[in-house]
Each structure stands twice: as structure tokens, then as C-alpha cells.
Amino acid sequence: MSWGDLGELAERGWEIGSHSRSHPHLPALTDEELRDELRDSFEQCSSNLGRPCRSIAYPYGDVDVRVATLAREVGYQTGACLAHSLVKLGPHRWPRVGIWHDDSDLRFRLKISPLTRAARASRMGPSLGRVQGWWRRTRPQV
């Protein structure tokens, strides 16, 4: 999509956020590299859309406290990560649900169901995430 297309969506109420400048594994960057990556992406999105970029979806869903802190300092109001549970860890480590191209219809429906989301956001969410990870690693590939 072009910046014009994205601007049009933003005008219609869609939130257009950042996904970084060059899609690196953010926790592996030095402080300087991380600050440049986050700041440059924030400024590029804000400039091209004509409004402040409020959110970032971290590449690969990976974030740690240092990345979240620098994202806030750069100007992002929220940051979305992939996590085993949906327990909220603050606005810059907000859990999101990964939807993948090879998810079956059943798996997609389970991921978005209110019951599944409530369970993953509960105190048992981290345990459910570990079971889900184990299942993904051990199930036979069809």
C-alpha cells in the first residue's frame, strides 16, 4: 500500500501504526540502534500520515522492558507484542493474538473466541500459553 492509501484509511478511522523501520529483532539491538529504529519509524509514519503515529506492533512480537521503555520515550502511546498469555503488562507491552496464514478455520475461531481470550487473559493464561507452545512443537505435521 502507498502512503496515500494508508492516509485514506486513517481518514476513515483506521489506526495506522508502525512495525519498525527495517523489521529487526528489537531486543537484540544496541540502545542506539533501537532508539534510531523506533524514532525513525515513528517520524516517517507521522510525517507521511500528517498525524502522530500512536502505536507500534513489534516485529516478531518480541519486546522486553528496555524496548517498551524506549518506545514510550520516542512517542508511541501503545505497543503490541505476541505473548503466550493475554495478561496485560502495560500500554507498551499489550498482548495481541497472532493470526497466521496456515491457521485452520477452527484454529482461527478458537483464537478469537471470547472464551479463549478470557482464559488467556486470566491467571491461568501463562500456563495455557505454555501448553499451546508444547502442542505446536510436538504435534505431527500434516
C-alpha positions, -999 to +999 in steps of 0.1 A: +000+000+000+011+035-006+013+063+020-017+078+002-037+046+006-027+044+043-037+081+048-070+074+032-076+046+056-066+068+085-091+094+074-118+067+076-109+059+112-084+031+108-055+032+131-022+031+111+007+022+133+044+014+129+060-020+126+095-005+128+117+009+100+135-023+089+118-052+108+148-062+131+146-083+162+144-052+185+156-067+218+189-077+201+197-041+190+220-018+210+204+011+227+215+035+199+203+012+171+170+006+189+164+043+195+171+051+158+149+022+146+119+033+167+124+071+163+129+069+125+098+047+121+077+070+143+088+101+124+083+085+090+048+073+098+039+106+115+052+127+086+037+106+058+003+104+075+002+140+087-006+129+123+013+114+152+019+077+150+004+064+182+012+027+181+037+000+172+033-037+166+068-050+175+084-071+147+082-109+155+060-098+185+092-095+206+095-069+233+113-065+266+112-038+292+140-018+275+122-019+241+089-008+257+106+020+276+123+034+245+091+031+225+074+052+251+103+077+251+102+080+213+065+089+215+044+058+210+014+056+232+010+018+228+030-012+217+016-046+208+035-079+213+029-116+209+027-134+242+017-168+255-010-152+276-032-121+272-024-108+306-019-070+303+016-058+310+010-021+304+003+000+273+037-006+257+036-044+261+000-050+251-006-086+241-020-094+207-032-126+191-011-139+163-032-149+132-012-169+107-018-178+070-018-216+079-043-213+107-073-235+100-108-221+102-112-239+136-079-226+150-088-190+139-123-193+155-107-206+187-082-178+188-108-151+185-135-167+207-144-147+238-140-178+260-104-184+247-095-148+250-109-146+286-090-177+296-057-164+281-062-131+300-068-149+333-043-160+358-041-194+340-032-176+308+006-182+311+000-219+317-023-222+287+003-205+266+030-230+276+006-259+268-001-243+234+036-239+227+042-275+237+014-287+214+027-267+185+062-282+189+051-318+193+021-323+171+026-342+138+029-320+108+002-329+082 
